[in-house]
Amino acid sequence: MGSSLSLGGDYYVATTGNDTTGSGSQANPWRTIAYALSVVTPTSDDPTTIHVAAGTYRLSLTGEIYPLKLKSYVSLKGHADSLTILDATGPFNSPQRVIHCD
């Protein structure tokens, strides 16, 4: 995935974003949470919040890859419980793990 580009702060993901041309800003978000997690490098002094816009994040829709590998000092913040959906349905509709914490 991407190379580390930033310390902590606020970054944005949206189903309409782009992992190649996006910057992680609110105006130019990334498309997948997995990509955002691969490029942020938070620390205890500079934690990161990844804001996840409303939408369904599924491999077949957005290219989202599960399980997400959550790093220390990273928070995921969805738009709303019923509006931001992490759908880890795998092949043949089998459920997959959504998040893996190191």
MMTF fields as JSON, N, C-alpha, C and O atoms, coordinates in Angstrom:
{
  "mmtfVersion": "1.0.0",
  "mmtfProducer": "UNKNOWN",
  "numBonds": 407,
  "numAtoms": 408,
  "numGroups": 102,
  "numChains": 1,
  "numModels": 1,
  "chainsPerModel": [1],
  "groupsPerChain": [102],
  "chainIdList": ["A"],
  "bondAtomList": [4, 2, 8, 6, 12, 10, 16, 14, 20, 18, 24, 22, 28, 26, 32, 30, 36, 34, 40, 38, 44, 42, 48, 46, 52, 50, 56, 54, 60, 58, 64, 62, 68, 66, 72, 70, 76, 74, 80, 78, 84, 82, 88, 86, 92, 90, 96, 94, 100, 98, 104, 102, 108, 106, 112, 110, 116, 114, 120, 118, 124, 122, 128, 126, 132, 130, 136, 134, 140, 138, 144, 142, 148, 146, 152, 150, 156, 154, 160, 158, 164, 162, 168, 166, 172, 170, 176, 174, 180, 178, 184, 182, 188, 186, 192, 190, 196, 194, 200, 198, 204, 202, 208, 206, 212, 210, 216, 214, 220, 218, 224, 222, 228, 226, 232, 230, 236, 234, 240, 238, 244, 242, 248, 246, 252, 250, 256, 254, 260, 258, 264, 262, 268, 266, 272, 270, 276, 274, 280, 278, 284, 282, 288, 286, 292, 290, 296, 294, 300, 298, 304, 302, 308, 306, 312, 310, 316, 314, 320, 318, 324, 322, 328, 326, 332, 330, 336, 334, 340, 338, 344, 342, 348, 346, 352, 350, 356, 354, 360, 358, 364, 362, 368, 366, 372, 370, 376, 374, 380, 378, 384, 382, 388, 386, 392, 390, 396, 394, 400, 398, 404, 402],
  "bondOrderList": [1, 1, 1, 1, 1, 1, 1, 1, 1, 1, 1, 1, 1, 1, 1, 1, 1, 1, 1, 1, 1, 1, 1, 1, 1, 1, 1, 1, 1, 1, 1, 1, 1, 1, 1, 1, 1, 1, 1, 1, 1, 1, 1, 1, 1, 1, 1, 1, 1, 1, 1, 1, 1, 1, 1, 1, 1, 1, 1, 1, 1, 1, 1, 1, 1, 1, 1, 1, 1, 1, 1, 1, 1, 1, 1, 1, 1, 1, 1, 1, 1, 1, 1, 1, 1, 1, 1, 1, 1, 1, 1, 1, 1, 1, 1, 1, 1, 1, 1, 1, 1],
  "groupList": [{"groupName": "MET", "atomNameList": ["N", "CA", "C", "O"], "elementList": ["N", "C", "C", "O"], "formalChargeList": [0, 0, 0, 0], "bondAtomList": [1, 0, 2, 1, 3, 2], "bondOrderList": [1, 1, 2], "singleLetterCode": "M", "chemCompType": "L-PEPTIDE LINKING"}, {"groupName": "GLY", "atomNameList": ["N", "CA", "C", "O"], "elementList": ["N", "C", "C", "O"], "formalChargeList": [0, 0, 0, 0], "bondAtomList": [1, 0, 2, 1, 3, 2], "bondOrderList": [1, 1, 2], "singleLetterCode": "G", "chemCompType": "PEPTIDE LINKING"}, {"groupName": "SER", "atomNameList": ["N", "CA", "C", "O"], "elementList": ["N", "C", "C", "O"], "formalChargeList": [0, 0, 0, 0], "bondAtomList": [1, 0, 2, 1, 3, 2], "bondOrderList": [1, 1, 2], "singleLetterCode": "S", "chemCompType": "L-PEPTIDE LINKING"}, {"groupName": "LEU", "atomNameList": ["N", "CA", "C", "O"], "elementList": ["N", "C", "C", "O"], "formalChargeList": [0, 0, 0, 0], "bondAtomList": [1, 0, 2, 1, 3, 2], "bondOrderList": [1, 1, 2], "singleLetterCode": "L", "chemCompType": "L-PEPTIDE LINKING"}, {"groupName": "ASP", "atomNameList": ["N", "CA", "C", "O"], "elementList": ["N", "C", "C", "O"], "formalChargeList": [0, 0, 0, 0], "bondAtomList": [1, 0, 2, 1, 3, 2], "bondOrderList": [1, 1, 2], "singleLetterCode": "D", "chemCompType": "L-PEPTIDE LINKING"}, {"groupName": "TYR", "atomNameList": ["N", "CA", "C", "O"], "elementList": ["N", "C", "C", "O"], "formalChargeList": [0, 0, 0, 0], "bondAtomList": [1, 0, 2, 1, 3, 2], "bondOrderList": [1, 1, 2], "singleLetterCode": "Y", "chemCompType": "L-PEPTIDE LINKING"}, {"groupName": "VAL", "atomNameList": ["N", "CA", "C", "O"], "elementList": ["N", "C", "C", "O"], "formalChargeList": [0, 0, 0, 0], "bondAtomList": [1, 0, 2, 1, 3, 2], "bondOrderList": [1, 1, 2], "singleLetterCode": "V", "chemCompType": "L-PEPTIDE LINKING"}, {"groupName": "ALA", "atomNameList": ["N", "CA", "C", "O"], "elementList": ["N", "C", "C", "O"], "formalChargeList": [0, 0, 0, 0], "bondAtomList": [1, 0, 2, 1, 3, 2], "bondOrderList": [1, 1, 2], "singleLetterCode": "A", "chemCompType": "L-PEPTIDE LINKING"}, {"groupName": "THR", "atomNameList": ["N", "CA", "C", "O"], "elementList": ["N", "C", "C", "O"], "formalChargeList": [0, 0, 0, 0], "bondAtomList": [1, 0, 2, 1, 3, 2], "bondOrderList": [1, 1, 2], "singleLetterCode": "T", "chemCompType": "L-PEPTIDE LINKING"}, {"groupName": "ASN", "atomNameList": ["N", "CA", "C", "O"], "elementList": ["N", "C", "C", "O"], "formalChargeList": [0, 0, 0, 0], "bondAtomList": [1, 0, 2, 1, 3, 2], "bondOrderList": [1, 1, 2], "singleLetterCode": "N", "chemCompType": "L-PEPTIDE LINKING"}, {"groupName": "GLN", "atomNameList": ["N", "CA", "C", "O"], "elementList": ["N", "C", "C", "O"], "formalChargeList": [0, 0, 0, 0], "bondAtomList": [1, 0, 2, 1, 3, 2], "bondOrderList": [1, 1, 2], "singleLetterCode": "Q", "chemCompType": "L-PEPTIDE LINKING"}, {"groupName": "PRO", "atomNameList": ["N", "CA", "C", "O"], "elementList": ["N", "C", "C", "O"], "formalChargeList": [0, 0, 0, 0], "bondAtomList": [1, 0, 2, 1, 3, 2], "bondOrderList": [1, 1, 2], "singleLetterCode": "P", "chemCompType": "L-PEPTIDE LINKING"}, {"groupName": "TRP", "atomNameList": ["N", "CA", "C", "O"], "elementList": ["N", "C", "C", "O"], "formalChargeList": [0, 0, 0, 0], "bondAtomList": [1, 0, 2, 1, 3, 2], "bondOrderList": [1, 1, 2], "singleLetterCode": "W", "chemCompType": "L-PEPTIDE LINKING"}, {"groupName": "ARG", "atomNameList": ["N", "CA", "C", "O"], "elementList": ["N", "C", "C", "O"], "formalChargeList": [0, 0, 0, 0], "bondAtomList": [1, 0, 2, 1, 3, 2], "bondOrderList": [1, 1, 2], "singleLetterCode": "R", "chemCompType": "L-PEPTIDE LINKING"}, {"groupName": "ILE", "atomNameList": ["N", "CA", "C", "O"], "elementList": ["N", "C", "C", "O"], "formalChargeList": [0, 0, 0, 0], "bondAtomList": [1, 0, 2, 1, 3, 2], "bondOrderList": [1, 1, 2], "singleLetterCode": "I", "chemCompType": "L-PEPTIDE LINKING"}, {"groupName": "HIS", "atomNameList": ["N", "CA", "C", "O"], "elementList": ["N", "C", "C", "O"], "formalChargeList": [0, 0, 0, 0], "bondAtomList": [1, 0, 2, 1, 3, 2], "bondOrderList": [1, 1, 2], "singleLetterCode": "H", "chemCompType": "L-PEPTIDE LINKING"}, {"groupName": "GLU", "atomNameList": ["N", "CA", "C", "O"], "elementList": ["N", "C", "C", "O"], "formalChargeList": [0, 0, 0, 0], "bondAtomList": [1, 0, 2, 1, 3, 2], "bondOrderList": [1, 1, 2], "singleLetterCode": "E", "chemCompType": "L-PEPTIDE LINKING"}, {"groupName": "LYS", "atomNameList": ["N", "CA", "C", "O"], "elementList": ["N", "C", "C", "O"], "formalChargeList": [0, 0, 0, 0], "bondAtomList": [1, 0, 2, 1, 3, 2], "bondOrderList": [1, 1, 2], "singleLetterCode": "K", "chemCompType": "L-PEPTIDE LINKING"}, {"groupName": "PHE", "atomNameList": ["N", "CA", "C", "O"], "elementList": ["N", "C", "C", "O"], "formalChargeList": [0, 0, 0, 0], "bondAtomList": [1, 0, 2, 1, 3, 2], "bondOrderList": [1, 1, 2], "singleLetterCode": "F", "chemCompType": "L-PEPTIDE LINKING"}, {"groupName": "CYS", "atomNameList": ["N", "CA", "C", "O"], "elementList": ["N", "C", "C", "O"], "formalChargeList": [0, 0, 0, 0], "bondAtomList": [1, 0, 2, 1, 3, 2], "bondOrderList": [1, 1, 2], "singleLetterCode": "C", "chemCompType": "L-PEPTIDE LINKING"}],
  "groupTypeList": [0, 1, 2, 2, 3, 2, 3, 1, 1, 4, 5, 5, 6, 7, 8, 8, 1, 9, 4, 8, 8, 1, 2, 1, 2, 10, 7, 9, 11, 12, 13, 8, 14, 7, 5, 7, 3, 2, 6, 6, 8, 11, 8, 2, 4, 4, 11, 8, 8, 14, 15, 6, 7, 7, 1, 8, 5, 13, 3, 2, 3, 8, 1, 16, 14, 5, 11, 3, 17, 3, 17, 2, 5, 6, 2, 3, 17, 1, 15, 7, 4, 2, 3, 8, 14, 3, 4, 7, 8, 1, 11, 18, 9, 2, 11, 10, 13, 6, 14, 15, 19, 4],
  "groupIdList": [1, 2, 3, 4, 5, 6, 7, 8, 9, 10, 11, 12, 13, 14, 15, 16, 17, 18, 19, 20, 21, 22, 23, 24, 25, 26, 27, 28, 29, 30, 31, 32, 33, 34, 35, 36, 37, 38, 39, 40, 41, 42, 43, 44, 45, 46, 47, 48, 49, 50, 51, 52, 53, 54, 55, 56, 57, 58, 59, 60, 61, 62, 63, 64, 65, 66, 67, 68, 69, 70, 71, 72, 73, 74, 75, 76, 77, 78, 79, 80, 81, 82, 83, 84, 85, 86, 87, 88, 89, 90, 91, 92, 93, 94, 95, 96, 97, 98, 99, 100, 101, 102],
  "secStructList": [7, 7, 7, 7, 7, 5, 7, 1, 3, 3, 3, 3, 3, 7, 6, 6, 7, 7, 6, 6, 6, 7, 7, 1, 1, 1, 1, 1, 7, 5, 1, 7, 2, 2, 2, 2, 2, 2, 2, 5, 7, 7, 5, 6, 6, 5, 7, 3, 3, 3, 3, 3, 7, 1, 3, 3, 3, 7, 2, 2, 2, 2, 7, 7, 7, 1, 1, 3, 3, 3, 7, 6, 6, 3, 3, 3, 3, 3, 1, 7, 6, 6, 6, 3, 3, 3, 7, 7, 7, 7, 4, 4, 4, 7, 7, 7, 7, 7, 3, 3, 3, 7],
  "xCoordList": [0.842, 0.0, 0.88, 2.026, 0.34, 1.042, 2.227, 2.443, 2.983, 4.109, 3.634, 2.697, 4.289, 3.893, 4.067, 5.103, 3.057, 3.144, 2.857, 3.126, 2.323, 1.899, 1.945, 1.81, 2.134, 1.982, 0.498, -0.332, 0.162, -1.234, -2.039, -1.567, -3.263, -4.164, -5.459, -5.748, -6.234, -7.526, -7.42, -6.908, -7.916, -7.913, -9.288, -10.071, -9.583, -10.933, -10.935, -10.056, -11.973, -12.21, -13.666, -14.545, -13.916, -15.284, -15.382, -14.394, -16.568, -16.756, -16.495, -16.262, -16.531, -16.265, -14.818, -14.442, -14.001, -12.605, -11.736, -12.223, -10.418, -9.486, -8.165, -7.544, -7.747, -6.509, -5.264, -4.19, -5.394, -4.251, -4.066, -2.953, -5.152, -5.05, -5.518, -5.311, -6.137, -6.619, -5.474, -4.381, -5.747, -4.746, -5.143, -4.379, -6.349, -6.837, -7.494, -7.888, -7.613, -8.287, -9.797, -10.262, -10.547, -12.0, -12.435, -13.395, -11.743, -12.082, -11.598, -12.135, -10.586, -9.986, -9.666, -8.5, -10.725, -10.523, -9.951, -9.958, -9.459, -9.074, -10.324, -11.366, -10.241, -11.405, -11.529, -12.643, -10.403, -10.489, -9.838, -8.854, -10.421, -9.888, -8.534, -7.611, -8.42, -7.153, -6.009, -4.903, -6.268, -5.221, -4.865, -3.688, -5.869, -5.614, -4.756, -3.806, -5.082, -4.317, -2.877, -1.972, -2.668, -1.324, -0.413, 0.809, -0.987, -0.15, -0.01, 0.895, -0.874, -0.73, 0.25, 0.339, 0.975, 1.948, 1.757, 2.56, 0.695, 0.415, 1.387, 2.048, 1.458, 2.246, 1.376, 0.277, 1.858, 1.094, 0.929, -0.063, 1.895, 1.822, 1.039, 0.659, 0.798, 0.126, -0.771, -0.467, -1.883, -2.771, -3.517, -3.547, -4.114, -4.829, -6.29, -6.612, -7.168, -8.569, -8.845, -8.591, -9.364, -9.792, -11.31, -12.0, -11.82, -13.255, -13.764, -13.296, -14.724, -15.241, -16.642, -17.569, -16.779, -18.045, -19.128, -18.841, -20.359, -21.491, -21.296, -20.783, -21.708, -21.603, -21.297, -21.08, -21.28, -20.96, -19.574, -19.304, -18.708, -17.313, -17.184, -17.054, -17.222, -17.208, -16.264, -16.155, -15.582, -14.641, -15.263, -14.641, -16.473, -17.082, -17.544, -17.781, -17.674, -18.137, -17.005, -16.944, -16.118, -15.075, -13.661, -12.688, -13.548, -12.226, -11.658, -10.478, -12.509, -12.043, -11.597, -12.293, -10.433, -9.864, -9.929, -9.486, -10.485, -10.619, -9.765, -9.487, -9.337, -9.602, -8.749, -7.631, -9.296, -8.535, -7.49, -7.788, -6.288, -5.199, -5.068, -4.348, -5.775, -5.808, -4.511, -4.055, -3.923, -2.674, -2.968, -4.071, -1.974, -2.075, -2.223, -1.662, -2.976, -3.184, -3.984, -3.891, -4.78, -5.681, -7.115, -7.421, -7.988, -9.418, -10.144, -9.818, -11.124, -12.01, -13.31, -13.873, -13.78, -15.01, -15.949, -15.698, -17.037, -18.021, -18.943, -19.039, -19.618, -20.559, -21.744, -22.165, -22.275, -23.382, -23.515, -23.148, -24.047, -24.161, -24.852, -24.37, -25.946, -26.698, -26.312, -26.867, -25.369, -24.991, -23.599, -23.323, -22.716, -21.368, -21.299, -21.343, -21.19, -21.267, -19.97, -19.555, -19.342, -18.159, -18.645, -18.971, -18.695, -19.248, -18.117, -17.59, -17.753, -16.631, -17.082, -16.389, -18.237, -18.707, -17.679, -17.264, -17.276, -16.254, -16.851, -18.035, -16.02, -16.499, -17.664, -17.68, -18.599, -19.765, -20.552, -21.173, -20.526, -21.253, -20.853, -21.655, -19.629, -19.176, -18.655, -17.942, -19.001, -18.523, -17.025, -16.478, -16.373, -14.945, -14.734, -15.63, -13.552, -13.216, -13.12, -12.578, -13.646, -13.656, -12.367, -11.777, -11.917, -10.748, -9.792, -10.207, -8.516, -7.452, -6.631, -6.11, -6.522, -5.734, -4.406, -4.351, -3.322, -1.996, -1.784, -0.721],
  "yCoordList": [-1.181, 0.0, 1.234, 1.186, 2.353, 3.621, 3.73, 2.884, 4.774, 5.047, 5.992, 6.766, 5.923, 6.789, 8.235, 8.607, 9.057, 10.43, 11.404, 12.596, 10.944, 11.92, 11.379, 10.177, 12.26, 11.91, 11.967, 11.727, 12.276, 12.282, 13.393, 14.112, 13.511, 14.53, 13.909, 12.757, 14.659, 14.216, 13.952, 14.774, 12.783, 12.385, 11.855, 11.508, 11.793, 11.49, 10.403, 10.327, 9.56, 8.489, 8.612, 8.889, 8.409, 8.438, 7.448, 7.182, 6.909, 5.954, 6.612, 5.918, 7.922, 8.662, 9.138, 9.799, 8.801, 9.229, 8.44, 7.624, 8.708, 8.047, 7.81, 8.752, 6.555, 6.221, 6.662, 6.796, 6.884, 7.284, 8.798, 9.295, 9.522, 10.974, 11.726, 12.935, 11.049, 11.708, 12.097, 11.535, 13.07, 13.533, 13.203, 13.443, 12.65, 12.361, 13.565, 13.506, 14.648, 15.839, 15.663, 14.766, 16.53, 16.464, 16.744, 16.145, 17.637, 17.983, 16.952, 16.872, 16.16, 15.195, 13.903, 13.573, 13.172, 12.001, 10.789, 10.716, 9.848, 8.547, 7.703, 8.041, 6.609, 5.746, 4.634, 4.26, 4.097, 2.945, 3.234, 3.966, 2.636, 2.746, 2.045, 2.525, 0.909, 0.164, 1.026, 0.987, 1.801, 2.679, 3.752, 4.016, 4.364, 5.405, 4.846, 5.497, 3.654, 3.036, 2.737, 2.721, 2.503, 2.17, 3.391, 3.246, 4.585, 5.758, 6.684, 7.518, 6.56, 7.425, 6.804, 5.581, 7.649, 7.186, 7.961, 8.832, 7.642, 8.363, 7.993, 6.955, 8.853, 8.59, 8.893, 9.431, 8.554, 8.842, 10.354, 10.804, 11.126, 12.585, 13.225, 14.393, 12.473, 12.997, 11.912, 11.371, 11.598, 10.532, 10.948, 12.123, 9.965, 10.181, 9.787, 8.791, 10.567, 10.193, 10.084, 11.021, 8.945, 8.752, 8.851, 8.01, 9.889, 10.124, 9.361, 9.572, 8.477, 7.622, 8.12, 8.058, 8.608, 9.183, 8.111, 6.914, 8.562, 7.661, 6.836, 7.331, 5.581, 4.689, 3.285, 3.042, 2.362, 0.973, 0.67, 0.851, 0.208, -0.099, -1.615, -2.318, -2.102, -3.529, -3.73, -2.865, -4.873, -5.161, -4.921, -4.289, -5.411, -5.306, -3.886, -3.584, -3.017, -1.647, -0.621, 0.24, -0.721, 0.302, -0.266, 0.487, -1.583, -2.197, -2.361, -2.667, -2.154, -2.263, -3.684, -4.643, -3.818, -5.122, -5.335, -4.492, -6.467, -6.818, -8.026, -8.825, -8.195, -7.288, -6.036, -6.063, -4.941, -3.698, -3.873, -4.432, -3.413, -3.544, -2.231, -1.323, -2.151, -0.92, -0.731, -1.638, 0.438, 0.772, 1.42, 1.91, 1.411, 2.15, 3.635, 4.141, 4.314, 5.759, 6.199, 7.348, 5.27, 5.609, 5.351, 4.303, 6.319, 6.163, 6.231, 7.056, 5.36, 5.431, 6.066, 5.657, 7.054, 7.743, 7.754, 8.44, 6.986, 6.933, 8.129, 8.824, 8.357, 9.47, 9.268, 10.199, 8.042, 7.687, 6.169, 5.509, 5.619, 4.161, 3.507, 2.495, 4.053, 3.407, 3.902, 3.437, 4.837, 5.393, 4.991, 5.011, 4.625, 4.179, 2.686, 2.275, 1.878, 0.425, -0.219, -0.037, -0.975, -1.756, -3.171, -3.893, -3.568, -4.862, -5.783, -5.657, -6.706, -7.607, -8.945, -9.951, -8.959, -10.193, -10.685, -9.954, -11.93, -12.501, -13.316, -13.189, -14.159, -15.014, -15.892, -16.383, -16.072, -16.911, -16.405, -17.191, -15.073, -14.405, -14.878, -14.804, -15.362, -15.768, -14.548, -13.726, -14.422, -13.261, -13.351, -14.442, -12.212, -12.119, -11.211, -10.46, -11.285, -10.372, -8.97, -8.779, -7.981, -6.605, -5.878, -5.22, -5.987, -5.249, -6.176, -7.018, -6.013, -6.718, -5.656, -4.733, -5.794, -4.837, -5.453, -6.57, -4.722, -5.192, -4.993, -5.328],
  "zCoordList": [0.0, 0.0, 0.0, -0.446, 0.505, 0.417, 1.344, 2.213, 1.147, 2.025, 3.119, 2.923, 4.269, 5.367, 4.957, 4.405, 5.225, 4.806, 5.912, 5.762, 7.015, 7.98, 9.388, 9.613, 10.315, 11.718, 12.032, 11.155, 13.252, 13.664, 13.028, 12.147, 13.498, 12.984, 12.534, 12.855, 11.798, 11.289, 9.798, 9.038, 9.392, 7.992, 7.641, 8.524, 6.344, 5.89, 4.823, 3.965, 4.918, 3.955, 3.513, 4.329, 2.233, 1.7, 0.548, -0.136, 0.34, -0.759, -2.109, -3.098, -2.162, -3.403, -3.497, -4.465, -2.489, -2.458, -3.426, -4.208, -3.351, -4.252, -3.51, -3.018, -3.436, -2.74, -3.514, -2.928, -4.791, -5.609, -5.619, -5.445, -5.823, -5.949, -4.707, -4.613, -3.765, -2.556, -1.64, -1.707, -0.784, 0.18, 1.616, 2.55, 1.784, 3.125, 3.779, 4.944, 3.039, 3.573, 3.418, 2.715, 4.082, 3.966, 2.522, 2.038, 1.846, 0.464, -0.547, -1.652, -0.182, -1.109, -0.342, -0.128, 0.072, 0.941, 0.204, -1.025, 1.0, 0.467, 0.319, 0.881, -0.427, -0.673, 0.36, 0.725, 0.842, 1.744, 3.092, 3.196, 4.104, 5.457, 5.519, 6.176, 4.834, 4.836, 4.309, 4.848, 3.263, 2.733, 3.752, 3.998, 4.338, 5.341, 6.473, 6.91, 6.946, 8.025, 7.598, 8.433, 6.313, 5.84, 5.733, 5.722, 5.656, 5.434, 6.638, 6.663, 7.624, 8.801, 9.786, 9.904, 10.485, 11.475, 12.78, 13.114, 13.511, 14.745, 15.86, 15.811, 16.854, 18.052, 19.262, 19.121, 20.44, 21.65, 21.845, 22.419, 21.37, 21.476, 20.336, 20.422, 19.278, 18.092, 17.486, 16.423, 18.171, 17.685, 16.415, 16.051, 15.758, 14.503, 14.647, 15.296, 14.044, 13.891, 12.402, 11.646, 11.984, 10.596, 10.595, 11.171, 9.941, 9.841, 8.62, 7.501, 8.853, 7.786, 7.415, 8.223, 6.198, 5.735, 5.624, 5.6, 5.559, 5.376, 4.111, 3.107, 4.171, 3.03, 3.486, 4.673, 2.548, 2.837, 2.288, 1.101, 3.17, 2.827, 2.718, 3.72, 1.479, 1.167, -0.009, -0.878, -0.036, -1.114, -2.484, -3.338, -2.708, -4.034, -4.375, -5.544, -3.377, -3.637, -3.647, -4.525, -2.672, -2.521, -2.591, -2.617, -2.621, -2.615, -1.214, -1.044, -0.206, 1.181, 1.477, 1.144, 2.103, 2.426, 3.934, 4.714, 4.329, 5.75, 6.076, 5.182, 7.316, 8.431, 8.332, 7.817, 8.836, 8.93, 10.018, 11.074, 9.782, 10.759, 11.521, 11.106, 12.638, 13.424, 14.188, 14.884, 14.06, 14.732, 16.084, 16.328, 16.944, 18.198, 17.889, 16.917, 18.722, 18.647, 17.432, 17.0, 16.874, 15.768, 16.216, 16.786, 15.952, 16.195, 14.857, 14.003, 14.684, 13.521, 13.995, 15.01, 13.267, 13.649, 12.453, 11.462, 12.552, 11.483, 11.528, 12.539, 10.425, 10.32, 11.269, 11.955, 11.301, 12.201, 12.19, 11.218, 13.291, 13.424, 12.235, 11.726, 11.792, 10.722, 9.333, 8.337, 9.252, 7.955, 7.491, 6.291, 8.42, 8.068, 8.364, 9.523, 7.314, 7.457, 6.974, 5.829, 7.872, 7.512, 7.264, 8.206, 6.012, 5.609, 5.171, 4.065, 6.048, 5.786, 5.215, 5.364, 4.565, 3.955, 2.956, 2.055, 3.127, 2.266, 1.131, 0.821, 0.509, -0.581, -0.122, 1.007, -0.981, -0.712, 0.491, 1.208, 0.715, 1.791, 3.178, 4.109, 3.332, 4.662, 5.412, 4.836, 6.686, 7.456, 7.709, 7.869, 7.744, 8.01, 9.221, 9.605, 9.815, 10.901, 10.325, 9.236, 11.055, 10.578, 10.932, 10.076, 12.191, 12.646, 13.373, 14.17, 13.092, 13.819, 14.537, 13.911, 15.85, 16.643, 17.01, 17.525, 16.743, 17.127, 18.608, 19.13]
}
